């Protein structure tokens, strides 16, 4: 379950570096976690002393501490609920624990207290971490901007900007508002918004987004949206709204808890009061009622659900998938449709040189052309330039020293290499290039093509693409086999790049050029058709879709803080093949949960009927109750075995590309 995000966040704004450090709530900073830890520690200290036969004074105070530390808060909340004329299962557990202690079964009651205190701490942590991630996203937007007026320049808070204001964006600054370039040329790193792996050239007429990072040129931008309505602000709103849409499921669970709690309380009072009204002994009636309270308590039901899911979480963690909660693990097994991001998910999110093509008559080999381009790009910090230099080094080429290096924002670089003026940049019109008339030699669809010239004469082209992850075709084929339908590709990148990746991975339904809200709309469209959607992504722009989907998985190595915190699970080592494996593991866990619920229900029903219709000895009732608890616990622990992680075989036709 993804914790609900508070709608009353009031983050303290700080200057935004290129990569803002996340502000994560420490576990022990939460009072729920501290009380749960104290309760668990006291219980674990008391347990061996109790089982070892030591006198009461040796372990009794420790049990009392476990009761007090773990039970005071749910007891207080339960009493407040009673004042509102409602009854929840937390209060019932406190009553059951105290009832067990009243007839000497202190260990039973302490175990109930520990389980519920730990569960409350985990929920509080999930909520706090989600709120942290939203604050981190807001920190992407700068707090101040340079506004150009008739009297010059002035620095103003971004909250005071209005539609029509003109902003000066200097090199390396974050853009303060959504708008359109009116003057200047540069590149903008807008991966946080669209997911595009490469900086996008910006010139007059181009749209820019708040929170994105300006490149090496200066821009003048006219504000077109109120800061409160910027794309990045809408991302925060979408995350909050999508998280709240899961509340009806939680409300349904709370209604079940309410009915169960009321039913057990009424039944216990009846078991005590009816025999007493017909002349039964007070002690016998109380003993029967307390036995009923113990055997009817939901210890076995709680453990019927948690061990399989927690074991699955531990097993997935050993294989590099962090599933955040038992409810998240359960939800993963319910999915019957998958939507995938492209950049950073199916691809690695970093450009690489995919083709080197000398032009006829240049007299250069591929290696010679690449070496010239790498020499010119060597001083550059642009991602494309670094990719060219990296490709030359991987081929073992000598990279000559360059003089008179210059970077032209939005165009490329120039440098003197071995006496020749080498220019590397985007061609004005790639169709004008005279290339060999072979399909293999033409630029690949979706590639970024750069032209290399020497002293103004075209020498050749380099094609750069975002590298596909090695296991992407196999992973998409496995997901298709699991759900019965091929995944949908949702990306903010351009249609040509999306089509190239879709062809390599066997995907048919491709939706490109999507802003974050469009990805959410696509996910909701699938869910409105009755599908339970798993969304897999990595960027800030993917966070709303991760929250809106039935279940979400984030790629962890380069994933944004918000995506990692919003998702139900994180693939820590970016191994895409683990996505179908964890879905399969979750389905196995859900089957074990069902088995355990049947076992627990059978034991509880049998023991309750025995107590009501016959005479169930208290020791036998406790043994049956604890026996069912142990049985379902051991059944759930089966998923800790290595054999439970089954990546499975992928059909050969799904591995093309």
VOSEMAR-874087 format. One line per 8 residues: number of its first residue (from 1); their letters; for each residue x, z, y of C-alpha. Coordinates in pm, 1 decimal, decimal comma. Each point is the difference from the previous one (the first is absolute). Last residue first. Example, Ala and Ser with C-alpha at 12.3 -4.5 7.8 and 13.67 -1.06 7.14 Angstrom:
residues 2
2 = SA = 1367,0:714,0:-106,0 ~ -137,0:66,0:-344,0
This chain:
residues 657
657 = XXXXXXXX = 1572,1:-3101,3:-752,9 ~ -175,8:55,2:-325,5 ~ -48,3:338,6:-154,1 ~ -376,8:1,0:-40,5 ~ -3,0:-275,7:-262,7 ~ 216,3:217,8:-223,3 ~ -260,9:274,4:-22,6 ~ 149,5:332,3:108,7
649 = XXXXXXXX = 85,4:256,9:-263,1 ~ -57,7:366,5:68,7 ~ 145,0:231,5:265,1 ~ -88,1:287,0:-229,2 ~ 79,6:347,8:131,0 ~ -165,4:227,0:-257,7 ~ 293,5:-58,6:-236,7 ~ 219,2:220,1:217,6
641 = XXXXXXXX = -217,0:301,1:-78,1 ~ -143,2:197,5:291,2 ~ -338,4:-161,6:-66,6 ~ -51,8:224,3:-300,8 ~ -25,4:293,5:241,3 ~ -373,5:-64,0:33,1 ~ -69,6:85,5:-361,9 ~ 208,0:315,8:33,5
633 = XXXXXXXX = -208,9:114,5:296,8 ~ -328,3:-85,5:-172,3 ~ 96,3:216,1:-296,1 ~ 139,2:288,0:207,2 ~ -322,0:29,7:201,2 ~ -213,8:-28,1:-311,8 ~ 199,2:282,3:-154,2 ~ -30,3:210,0:315,9
625 = XXXXXXXX = -379,2:-14,2:-13,8 ~ -16,1:43,5:-374,5 ~ 243,3:292,0:7,4 ~ -184,2:162,1:293,6 ~ -331,9:-33,2:-182,6 ~ 155,8:132,3:-322,5 ~ 142,0:302,3:182,0 ~ -341,3:60,8:169,4
617 = XXXXXXXX = -198,8:-13,2:-324,2 ~ -276,4:-259,3:24,4 ~ -330,6:150,5:-108,9 ~ -269,7:-255,3:-54,1 ~ -220,2:-232,1:200,5 ~ 151,8:41,5:346,6 ~ 363,7:62,2:-96,8 ~ -3,8:-263,7:-270,9
609 = XXXXXXXX = -170,5:-247,4:235,3 ~ 269,0:62,8:262,9 ~ 279,5:-38,5:-256,3 ~ -134,6:-329,5:-132,6 ~ -68,0:-147,1:343,2 ~ 343,2:100,4:129,0 ~ 177,5:-138,2:-307,0 ~ -188,3:-330,7:3,7
601 = XXXXXXXX = 43,9:-43,6:374,2 ~ 375,3:58,4:-25,3 ~ 40,3:-251,0:-283,9 ~ -218,3:-262,6:171,0 ~ 180,9:56,6:328,1 ~ 330,8:-35,1:-180,1 ~ -89,9:-336,3:-149,8 ~ -116,1:-127,6:339,8
593 = XXXXXXXX = 323,5:116,1:161,1 ~ 193,4:-169,3:-280,8 ~ -171,9:-331,0:78,7 ~ 78,3:45,4:369,5 ~ 367,6:58,6:-83,2 ~ 15,2:-325,0:-198,3 ~ -148,0:-189,1:295,3 ~ 255,8:161,7:228,8
585 = XXXXXXXX = 284,8:-113,6:-224,4 ~ -128,3:-361,2:14,7 ~ -14,4:14,4:380,1 ~ 350,5:152,0:0,2 ~ 134,0:-288,1:-210,6 ~ -174,5:-266,3:209,9 ~ 184,8:132,6:309,6 ~ 330,1:74,2:-178,3
577 = XXXXXXXX = 85,1:-371,8:-16,2 ~ 35,7:-0,3:379,9 ~ 319,3:204,0:-15,6 ~ 40,4:114,9:360,8 ~ 203,9:308,5:-104,0 ~ -246,8:258,4:133,1 ~ -324,1:-180,2:-84,2 ~ -230,6:229,3:200,8
569 = XXXXXXXX = -348,7:114,2:-103,5 ~ -330,1:88,8:168,4 ~ 109,2:-181,8:314,9 ~ -53,1:144,2:348,7 ~ 327,3:196,0:10,2 ~ 221,2:-286,8:-111,9 ~ -182,1:-250,4:220,6 ~ 31,7:230,1:302,5
561 = XXXXXXXX = 371,4:59,8:-58,1 ~ 71,6:-372,5:-29,0 ~ 117,5:-141,3:-331,5 ~ 361,3:-109,6:-45,3 ~ 75,3:171,0:-330,4 ~ -353,7:119,6:-65,6 ~ -226,3:-290,8:-86,3 ~ -343,6:147,2:62,3
553 = XXXXXXXX = -288,2:29,5:-250,0 ~ -363,4:35,5:108,2 ~ -326,8:87,5:-174,4 ~ -366,4:-70,2:77,3 ~ 126,6:-196,7:298,6 ~ -69,4:102,7:359,4 ~ 304,9:225,1:30,3 ~ 245,0:-256,9:-135,2
545 = XXXXXXXX = -171,1:-265,4:213,8 ~ 49,0:214,0:311,1 ~ 364,5:69,8:-94,4 ~ 101,8:-363,0:-57,3 ~ 100,2:-68,2:362,0 ~ 228,7:302,8:-15,1 ~ 175,9:-179,2:-282,8 ~ 34,1:29,8:-378,4
537 = XXXXXXXX = -288,4:-148,9:-194,1 ~ -199,0:17,9:-327,1 ~ -380,2:18,9:21,1 ~ -201,8:102,2:-307,3 ~ -363,6:-99,7:37,7 ~ -306,0:133,5:-180,1 ~ -229,0:-303,8:-6,6 ~ -375,0:5,5:69,2
529 = XXXXXXXX = -21,0:-301,5:230,0 ~ 13,0:236,7:297,4 ~ 336,9:108,3:-135,6 ~ 138,7:-352,7:15,3 ~ -124,0:-46,8:356,6 ~ 135,2:344,4:87,7 ~ 350,3:-107,0:-103,9 ~ -26,0:-322,0:201,7
521 = XXXXXXXX = -130,2:186,0:305,6 ~ 287,4:248,4:-24,8 ~ 248,9:-287,4:-9,4 ~ -171,6:-147,0:305,7 ~ 35,1:333,7:179,7 ~ 374,9:-2,3:-60,4 ~ 54,5:-351,9:142,4 ~ -17,5:-286,1:-248,1
513 = XXXXXXXX = 193,5:-327,3:34,7 ~ -48,8:-71,6:-372,5 ~ -270,2:32,6:-267,2 ~ 91,1:-130,8:-347,2 ~ -236,5:-4,1:-300,2 ~ 193,3:-202,8:-259,6 ~ 290,7:214,9:-113,7 ~ 242,3:-124,4:-267,3
505 = XXXXXXXX = 301,6:188,2:129,1 ~ 218,1:-289,7:116,5 ~ -295,3:-195,4:138,1 ~ -123,5:305,6:190,4 ~ 344,7:56,4:151,2 ~ 20,1:-356,1:132,1 ~ -360,0:10,2:122,1 ~ 66,3:318,6:198,1
497 = XXXXXXXX = 301,1:-154,7:172,1 ~ -204,9:-306,0:94,5 ~ -298,1:208,2:116,4 ~ 195,0:213,3:245,0 ~ 63,4:371,0:-52,1 ~ -263,6:268,2:56,2 ~ -64,0:10,2:-372,6 ~ -279,4:55,5:-252,5
489 = XXXXXXXX = 58,3:-150,7:-347,8 ~ -291,4:60,1:-239,2 ~ 81,8:110,0:-354,9 ~ -108,0:-213,3:-299,0 ~ -312,7:114,2:-183,9 ~ -52,1:175,8:-336,1 ~ 118,8:335,0:133,3 ~ 280,5:81,7:-243,9
481 = XXXXXXXX = 97,6:-358,6:-87,2 ~ 12,0:-99,8:366,6 ~ 209,9:307,0:75,0 ~ 242,3:-103,7:-274,1 ~ 23,2:-354,9:139,8 ~ 62,3:135,6:351,6 ~ 277,6:223,7:-135,5 ~ 166,1:-279,2:-198,6
473 = XXXXXXXX = 5,8:-231,5:302,8 ~ 136,2:278,1:227,8 ~ 272,8:121,6:-237,2 ~ 298,8:-147,9:185,5 ~ -134,7:74,7:350,3 ~ -33,9:-320,7:200,2 ~ 262,9:-53,3:268,7 ~ -121,3:-59,5:356,8
465 = XXXXXXXX = 117,5:-346,3:86,2 ~ 277,2:-164,5:197,8 ~ 63,2:-374,4:5,4 ~ 327,4:-119,4:154,8 ~ 32,5:-337,7:165,9 ~ 269,9:-258,8:56,3 ~ 266,4:-137,3:232,0 ~ -201,0:-100,9:306,6
457 = XXXXXXXX = 236,5:-120,7:279,7 ~ 9,9:206,3:319,6 ~ 365,1:100,7:-34,5 ~ -81,1:114,2:-353,9 ~ -363,7:64,5:-86,8 ~ -161,7:228,8:-257,3 ~ -380,5:-6,3:-16,4 ~ -204,0:295,1:-124,4
449 = XXXXXXXX = -299,3:-24,8:-237,4 ~ -222,8:301,2:-75,9 ~ -156,8:-60,6:-340,2 ~ -375,9:-1,9:-70,4 ~ 3,1:-334,8:-176,2 ~ 354,4:-80,7:-108,9 ~ 211,1:-219,1:223,8 ~ 65,5:-343,0:-151,0
441 = XXXXXXXX = 280,9:-51,6:-246,7 ~ -203,1:42,0:-317,5 ~ -263,3:-240,2:124,2 ~ 253,3:-275,9:34,8 ~ 24,5:-236,3:298,5 ~ 332,2:129,6:131,8 ~ -53,5:159,7:338,6 ~ 3,7:-157,7:347,3
433 = XXXXXXXX = -133,8:281,2:218,7 ~ -293,4:-95,2:222,1 ~ -242,3:187,0:-223,2 ~ 182,0:325,7:83,2 ~ -120,1:-23,7:361,7 ~ 181,6:211,8:259,7 ~ 234,6:132,0:-266,8 ~ 33,1:379,4:-15,6
425 = XXXXXXXX = 350,4:125,9:48,5 ~ 368,3:-22,0:-85,0 ~ 232,9:-163,7:252,7 ~ 366,4:-65,3:-66,9 ~ 230,2:-110,3:281,3 ~ 310,6:-122,8:-181,0 ~ 357,9:123,6:47,5 ~ 24,5:196,9:-322,1
417 = XXXXXXXX = -336,2:164,4:67,2 ~ -126,2:19,9:359,8 ~ -328,1:188,8:6,0 ~ -369,9:-59,3:63,5 ~ -296,1:203,1:-119,7 ~ -374,5:-50,8:-53,3 ~ -310,7:-110,0:187,9 ~ -240,9:288,3:66,2
409 = XXXXXXXX = 251,2:197,8:198,1 ~ 324,2:-201,3:53,2 ~ 291,9:187,1:-153,1 ~ 353,3:-76,4:119,6 ~ 337,6:9,2:-175,3 ~ 295,3:-128,9:201,9 ~ 238,2:17,0:-295,9 ~ -60,3:5,6:-374,6
401 = XXXXXXXX = 235,2:109,3:-277,3 ~ -26,4:-193,5:-323,6 ~ -210,7:116,2:-294,4 ~ 179,7:-82,3:-324,7 ~ -250,7:-62,9:-279,0 ~ -41,1:224,2:-304,9 ~ -347,0:-131,1:-79,4 ~ -148,1:348,4:53,2
393 = XXXXXXXX = 192,7:15,4:328,0 ~ -165,3:-317,5:124,4 ~ -345,9:124,9:-96,4 ~ 58,7:331,2:180,4 ~ 102,2:-181,3:317,8 ~ -318,2:-210,9:-10,5 ~ -218,4:306,4:-68,0 ~ 161,5:190,5:288,1
385 = XXXXXXXX = -82,1:-288,4:231,4 ~ -361,0:-9,2:-112,0 ~ -32,2:376,5:54,0 ~ 139,6:-32,6:358,0 ~ 302,2:222,0:70,5 ~ 226,6:-294,6:81,0 ~ 381,7:21,4:5,2 ~ 25,3:-190,6:-332,9
377 = XXXXXXXX = -257,7:-267,7:85,2 ~ 250,4:-265,2:115,4 ~ 231,6:65,7:-294,0 ~ -293,9:8,2:-240,3 ~ -122,4:-340,3:122,5 ~ 344,5:-155,6:-48,3 ~ 36,7:153,9:-347,2 ~ -347,7:-121,1:-102,8
369 = XXXXXXXX = 83,9:-358,4:99,5 ~ 332,7:10,8:-186,2 ~ -163,6:149,0:-311,1 ~ -274,1:-264,3:-5,7 ~ 258,6:-276,5:38,4 ~ 64,6:-160,7:335,5 ~ 67,3:-363,2:97,5 ~ -288,0:9,7:247,3
361 = XXXXXXXX = -102,4:-354,1:-92,5 ~ -307,3:100,2:-192,3 ~ -115,8:347,4:109,9 ~ 130,1:307,6:-183,8 ~ -280,5:196,0:-170,8 ~ 43,7:369,9:-87,6 ~ -298,8:156,0:-180,1 ~ -139,1:346,5:-73,4
353 = XXXXXXXX = 191,5:204,6:256,5 ~ -147,5:348,4:-13,3 ~ -248,2:187,7:218,0 ~ -97,7:362,7:-71,5 ~ -347,0:135,4:-88,0 ~ 63,8:19,5:-375,3 ~ -297,9:-213,5:-95,6 ~ -313,4:85,3:-195,8
345 = XXXXXXXX = -17,8:329,4:188,1 ~ 239,5:-5,4:296,7 ~ -173,5:-302,2:151,0 ~ -295,6:-109,6:-212,1 ~ -277,8:260,7:-9,5 ~ -199,1:14,5:-322,4 ~ -369,6:47,6:-76,7 ~ -104,2:113,6:-348,5
337 = XXXXXXXX = -340,0:15,5:-171,6 ~ -140,8:216,3:-282,0 ~ 126,8:341,2:112,1 ~ -119,0:312,4:-183,0 ~ 336,2:99,3:-144,8 ~ 155,9:43,0:342,9 ~ -281,1:239,0:94,0 ~ 107,1:252,5:-264,8
329 = XXXXXXXX = 357,9:6,2:125,4 ~ -120,2:51,5:357,4 ~ -220,4:288,8:-117,2 ~ 298,8:159,9:-169,4 ~ 200,8:-25,2:318,9 ~ 278,2:-188,6:176,3 ~ 109,7:-251,6:-260,4 ~ 374,1:-61,7:41,9
321 = XXXXXXXX = 108,4:-299,0:-209,4 ~ 366,9:-24,9:-100,3 ~ -13,7:17,7:-379,3 ~ 46,9:375,9:-24,1 ~ -268,4:37,0:265,5 ~ -246,9:-196,6:-214,5 ~ 53,6:248,1:-281,4 ~ -49,8:297,1:231,9
313 = XXXXXXXX = -318,8:-149,1:147,5 ~ -130,7:-79,4:-348,8 ~ 63,9:359,3:-99,5 ~ -186,1:114,8:312,5 ~ -295,6:-223,2:-88,0 ~ -15,1:102,1:-364,4 ~ 56,0:368,3:83,9 ~ -251,4:16,2:290,4
305 = XXXXXXXX = -335,4:-111,8:-137,8 ~ -58,1:209,8:-308,7 ~ 187,2:281,4:171,1 ~ -279,9:40,3:253,1 ~ -265,7:-30,2:-270,8 ~ 181,0:254,8:-216,6 ~ 8,9:249,2:286,6 ~ -363,4:-75,6:92,0
297 = XXXXXXXX = -144,0:347,8:-58,7 ~ -284,7:5,7:-251,6 ~ 200,7:193,7:-259,2 ~ 108,5:256,8:257,2 ~ -333,7:45,0:179,2 ~ -180,7:25,5:-334,0 ~ 239,1:269,8:-115,6 ~ -64,1:180,7:328,1
289 = XXXXXXXX = -375,1:-20,7:-57,7 ~ 29,4:123,1:-359,9 ~ 220,3:292,1:108,5 ~ -240,2:91,0:281,6 ~ -296,4:-0,8:-237,8 ~ 189,0:209,5:-254,9 ~ 108,8:249,6:265,1 ~ -351,2:33,3:141,1
281 = XXXXXXXX = -158,2:46,3:-343,9 ~ -296,6:-226,1:-56,4 ~ -346,8:121,6:94,7 ~ -190,2:-322,9:50,0 ~ 91,9:-21,1:368,1 ~ 367,7:38,7:-91,5 ~ -26,2:-296,1:-236,4 ~ -137,3:-213,6:287,6
273 = XXXXXXXX = 239,0:122,5:271,6 ~ 347,4:-74,9:-136,5 ~ -58,1:-341,8:-154,5 ~ -226,8:-81,2:295,2 ~ 265,9:97,5:252,1 ~ 249,4:-216,0:-186,0 ~ -243,0:-293,4:-10,7 ~ -69,4:18,7:372,3
265 = XXXXXXXX = 370,9:14,1:80,7 ~ 79,1:-282,6:-242,2 ~ -274,5:-223,4:140,1 ~ 90,7:62,1:362,6 ~ 361,5:-89,7:-66,4 ~ -88,0:-311,3:-198,3 ~ -244,1:-122,3:263,0 ~ 248,1:48,9:280,8
257 = XXXXXXXX = 286,0:-159,2:-193,1 ~ -213,7:-307,3:-69,4 ~ -88,8:-24,4:369,6 ~ 369,2:34,3:91,1 ~ 87,3:-290,5:-228,4 ~ -260,0:-220,5:170,7 ~ 136,0:97,7:341,2 ~ 350,3:-101,6:-111,0
249 = XXXXXXXX = -128,0:-340,6:-103,7 ~ -180,8:-28,8:333,7 ~ 329,7:82,4:183,9 ~ 181,0:-315,4:-107,7 ~ -116,1:-184,2:311,0 ~ 185,7:260,8:206,8 ~ 336,4:-141,0:-105,5 ~ -106,8:-348,3:110,3
241 = XXXXXXXX = -99,3:131,3:342,4 ~ 326,1:186,8:53,1 ~ 219,4:-287,0:-113,3 ~ -202,6:-244,8:209,4 ~ 35,3:214,9:310,0 ~ 377,3:22,3:-38,5 ~ 21,3:-378,1:-50,4 ~ -218,7:-46,6:307,7
233 = XXXXXXXX = 260,6:180,5:208,4 ~ 265,7:-239,5:-134,5 ~ -213,1:-302,6:83,6 ~ -62,1:122,7:354,0 ~ -342,7:133,0:101,4 ~ 112,3:327,0:159,8 ~ 274,6:-193,3:180,2 ~ -267,7:-219,3:166,4
225 = XXXXXXXX = 50,1:-356,3:-108,5 ~ 132,5:-313,2:172,9 ~ 309,7:135,8:177,3 ~ 209,6:-280,3:155,5 ~ 352,2:-8,8:-142,9 ~ 326,2:-81,6:172,6 ~ 276,7:-35,2:-252,7 ~ 374,0:64,5:-10,9
217 = XXXXXXXX = 207,6:-137,4:-285,7 ~ 192,5:154,8:-289,4 ~ -285,6:123,7:-216,3 ~ -316,7:191,8:88,3 ~ -129,2:255,0:-250,7 ~ -368,9:29,5:-85,0 ~ -190,1:313,4:107,2 ~ -261,5:-186,7:202,6
209 = XXXXXXXX = -53,4:-358,3:-112,4 ~ 107,9:-337,9:136,1 ~ -191,5:-327,5:40,4 ~ 181,8:-320,2:94,1 ~ -95,5:-193,7:315,5 ~ 349,2:-3,0:152,4 ~ 262,5:63,7:-267,2 ~ 46,0:210,9:-310,3
201 = XXXXXXXX = 198,5:-86,4:-311,4 ~ -105,8:211,1:-301,9 ~ 246,6:241,9:-159,2 ~ 8,1:-41,6:-377,7 ~ -170,6:204,6:-274,9 ~ -357,1:-63,9:119,7 ~ -209,6:307,0:-86,4 ~ -251,2:-73,0:277,3
193 = XXXXXXXX = -1,3:326,1:197,4 ~ 307,9:204,0:-94,7 ~ 186,6:-321,2:-82,3 ~ -26,9:-97,9:367,3 ~ 369,2:-45,3:79,1 ~ -34,0:-201,5:318,9 ~ 227,4:-285,0:106,2 ~ 88,2:-99,9:355,9
185 = XXXXXXXX = -89,1:-241,6:276,8 ~ -119,0:73,2:353,8 ~ -323,2:-26,1:199,6 ~ -375,8:47,9:-48,0 ~ 8,1:154,7:-347,0 ~ -341,0:118,9:-117,6 ~ -129,4:352,3:-53,8 ~ -30,0:305,3:-223,0
177 = XXXXXXXX = 169,1:292,7:168,6 ~ 334,3:180,4:40,5 ~ 239,0:-236,6:-176,6 ~ 291,3:189,1:-150,0 ~ 330,0:-56,0:177,8 ~ 307,8:-170,3:-148,2 ~ 29,0:-258,2:276,4 ~ -213,3:89,0:305,3
169 = XXXXXXXX = -378,0:-29,3:8,1 ~ -130,5:-34,4:355,8 ~ -374,5:58,5:10,9 ~ -272,5:-182,8:194,1 ~ -332,1:183,1:38,9 ~ -311,9:-212,4:-63,2 ~ -175,9:246,6:-231,9 ~ 95,1:351,6:102,8
161 = XXXXXXXX = 295,6:226,9:-66,5 ~ -42,2:373,4:66,4 ~ 40,8:104,7:-365,6 ~ 331,3:-187,9:-5,9 ~ 142,1:258,8:239,6 ~ 151,2:-170,3:307,5 ~ 347,1:-118,9:99,8 ~ -4,3:-209,9:315,9
153 = XXXXXXXX = 138,6:-341,0:90,1 ~ -18,0:-187,5:328,3 ~ -235,1:22,0:297,9 ~ -242,9:-268,7:-114,3 ~ -16,3:171,2:-336,6 ~ 185,5:-23,5:-332,7 ~ -74,0:282,5:-244,7 ~ 280,0:149,7:-210,2
145 = XXXXXXXX = -150,1:189,2:-294,3 ~ -24,7:360,5:-115,0 ~ -106,5:190,0:-312,0 ~ 116,4:-265,2:-241,8 ~ -219,8:-82,6:-301,7 ~ 176,4:72,2:-326,8 ~ -65,9:372,3:51,7 ~ -367,0:-61,5:-80,6
137 = XXXXXXXX = 106,1:-99,6:-348,9 ~ 190,7:324,2:-49,0 ~ -308,0:198,2:107,9 ~ -202,6:-185,6:-263,3 ~ 264,1:81,7:-261,3 ~ -5,5:370,3:81,0 ~ -381,1:7,8:-35,6 ~ 35,2:-149,6:-348,6
129 = XXXXXXXX = 262,9:260,4:-86,5 ~ -225,5:285,7:112,2 ~ -298,1:-118,5:-205,9 ~ 208,9:-43,9:-314,7 ~ 155,4:345,0:48,0 ~ -340,4:169,0:39,9 ~ -125,5:-167,0:-318,7 ~ 305,0:115,7:-193,5
121 = XXXXXXXX = -38,7:356,9:125,5 ~ -365,8:13,8:-101,8 ~ 85,4:-113,0:-353,6 ~ 270,2:265,7:-28,3 ~ -240,3:277,7:106,3 ~ -261,5:-123,1:-248,5 ~ 233,4:3,4:-298,7 ~ 158,6:335,2:93,8
113 = XXXXXXXX = -336,8:176,9:36,9 ~ -127,7:-126,6:-334,0 ~ 319,2:119,3:-170,5 ~ -37,7:343,6:160,1 ~ -352,1:33,5:-137,1 ~ 103,7:-70,4:-356,3 ~ 299,4:235,7:26,4 ~ -221,2:286,0:119,2
105 = XXXXXXXX = -228,7:-4,1:-302,0 ~ -78,0:373,2:10,0 ~ -377,0:-2,6:48,7 ~ 14,7:24,0:379,7 ~ 296,2:-240,0:11,2 ~ -210,6:-274,3:-153,7 ~ -275,8:69,1:251,2 ~ 251,0:-13,8:283,7
97 = XXXXXXXX = 120,7:-339,7:-121,8 ~ -355,0:-126,0:-50,5 ~ -98,4:117,6:349,8 ~ 304,7:-172,9:149,7 ~ -76,4:-312,9:-197,5 ~ -360,2:3,6:120,6 ~ 122,2:31,1:357,5 ~ 204,1:-316,5:-47,0
89 = XXXXXXXX = -296,5:-172,4:-168,2 ~ -203,5:-2,7:318,3 ~ -312,7:186,5:106,7 ~ -205,0:-83,4:307,8 ~ -224,7:216,3:219,3 ~ 217,8:-31,6:312,5 ~ 100,9:365,8:-44,3 ~ 75,2:-87,3:-358,6
81 = XXXXXXXX = 236,4:-268,2:123,6 ~ 181,7:260,3:209,1 ~ 27,8:216,7:-310,9 ~ 142,6:-295,2:-191,7 ~ 251,1:-72,0:274,3 ~ 116,5:363,1:-12,3 ~ 24,0:-8,5:-379,1 ~ 182,9:-334,3:13,6
73 = XXXXXXXX = 251,7:161,3:243,2 ~ 43,6:334,1:-178,7 ~ 46,4:-145,8:-344,5 ~ 353,3:-126,8:-34,4 ~ 187,3:283,8:165,3 ~ -241,0:277,0:-102,5 ~ -43,9:-94,1:-364,8 ~ 371,7:-70,4:-51,3
65 = XXXXXXXX = 86,0:331,3:176,3 ~ -237,6:187,0:-229,4 ~ 163,7:-164,7:-299,7 ~ 337,4:117,5:130,1 ~ -134,9:353,0:57,8 ~ -121,0:10,4:-362,1 ~ 330,3:-112,2:-155,2 ~ 205,8:317,2:-38,6
57 = XXXXXXXX = -282,9:248,8:70,8 ~ -192,4:-140,7:-291,6 ~ 258,8:102,1:-260,9 ~ 220,7:-265,4:-162,5 ~ -135,1:-188,5:-298,9 ~ 219,3:-307,7:28,6 ~ -300,1:-221,8:75,2 ~ -66,1:194,5:319,1
49 = XXXXXXXX = 365,5:7,9:109,5 ~ 35,0:-369,2:-83,5 ~ -308,7:-85,0:215,0 ~ 67,5:223,8:300,5 ~ 294,2:-196,2:139,7 ~ -176,6:-334,1:-45,7 ~ -314,5:134,3:166,1 ~ 191,6:139,9:299,5
41 = XXXXXXXX = 182,3:-330,4:47,4 ~ -323,3:-200,7:-21,8 ~ -177,3:217,7:256,7 ~ 294,0:-8,0:243,0 ~ 32,0:-377,0:-33,8 ~ -372,8:-50,1:56,8 ~ 12,1:223,0:309,1 ~ 295,8:-192,3:143,8
33 = XXXXXXXX = -158,1:-338,3:-75,1 ~ -330,2:92,7:165,3 ~ 191,4:132,5:304,3 ~ 157,7:-344,4:54,0 ~ 354,2:9,1:139,8 ~ 114,9:47,1:-359,2 ~ -61,1:-367,0:-72,4 ~ 180,9:-125,6:308,5
25 = XXXXXXXX = -205,7:-220,3:229,6 ~ 173,4:-332,5:48,9 ~ 95,9:-137,1:338,4 ~ 116,1:-353,6:-73,6 ~ 307,3:-123,0:186,8 ~ -79,7:-293,3:222,6 ~ 178,7:-324,1:-92,4 ~ 75,0:-198,3:312,1
17 = XXXXXXXX = -14,2:316,9:205,9 ~ -325,8:102,3:167,9 ~ 20,0:253,7:279,6 ~ -216,5:298,6:-94,5 ~ -374,6:52,9:6,4 ~ -141,3:332,9:-114,9 ~ -277,3:-81,0:-241,7 ~ -357,5:114,1:63,3
9 = XXXXXXXX = -186,8:-75,4:-322,0 ~ -372,5:67,8:25,8 ~ -126,4:-258,7:-246,3 ~ 159,0:179,4:-293,3 ~ 98,2:-224,1:-285,8 ~ -179,2:51,2:-328,8 ~ 228,1:52,4:-298,7 ~ 42,8:-302,8:-225,8
1 = X = -129,2:87,2:-346,4
